[in-house]
Amino acid sequence: MTPHVEIYTWSTCPFCIRAKALLDRKGVQYTEYCLDGDEPGRAKMAERSNGRRSVPQIFINDQHIGGCDDIHALDRSGKLDPLLAA
């Protein structure tokens, strides 16, 4: 089964670029919501991520993963690949 991955970003955010690069290296398709100037979109992201308004915010199969540091920590600990395979 293909994982449903969503990422909320700003187009020039270095953390967003780094998180997307990790997903790209793993060959993961994802839906990107670019929030440049989109306050309603940012409010929806914050609602889904328990109030977190920083970007990126990443979801895998509707589970909130967190941001760039969080997804890289999951990868280092070996816990990201099972999430992407589920």
Secondary structure, DSSP 8 states (H G I E B T S, - for coil): ----EEEEE-TT-HHHHHHHHHHHHTT---EEEE-TT-HHHHHHHHHHTTT--SS-EEEETTEEEESHHHHHHHHHTT-HHHHHH-
